[in-house]
Amino acid sequence: MNNNFQHAMADVFGHEGGFSDNRNDKGGVTNLGISIRFLKTLPIEAGDINGDGHISESDIVAMDAANASDIYRQFFWEHYRLDEIKSRRVSTKAFNCFVNMRGKTAAQLMQRAANDLGANLVVDGILGSRSIAVLNQLDEHQLMVCLKWRMWEIYKAIIKNDATQSVFEKGWQRRAFSDV
């Protein structure tokens, strides 16, 4: 694994913050960006943070940065092969996409951004070897511009589709256009 994970993790923590129980958050109670909805999808040994034998909101409350980092590393960074992206900036932005948007949407965003620069990838929502190779060949600065605008485009569509999500607009805009 390359050394980009710690940088990407610090950036995600900067966007995610700590404990939150916002009634508009579709993931439910959240801590360090890990929602109860997501935690319940994990195997018991990964999601049972407090060791009481089941996954519940008390695990979200018990979560600390080390627990969250372990989850992010295994179920996002490694799962989506983000360590294969050579650019620290691009891998960090990709990590933010996968954390905040999940798999298929994030991979499609990455593929569309590459296609904005003439890559001609199939937009299938799978960040596979071909997509990663293309991302590694593109100009980093140009790709980052496209990634930022593609992120913002998705956030705007979410808000247009569900006005209750507008409470997250400023944070999403900051996340989309942040330099990493």
Secondary structure, 3 states (H helix, E strand, C coil): CCCHHHHHHHHHHHHHCCCECCCCCCCCCEECCEEHHHHCCCCHHHHCCCCCCCCCHHHHHHCCHHHHHHHHHHHHHHCCCHHHCCCHHHHHHHHHHHHHHCHHHHHHHHHHHHHHCCCCCCCCCCCCHHHHHHHHHCCHHHHHHHHHHHHHHHHHHHHHHCHHHHHHHHHHHHHHHCCC
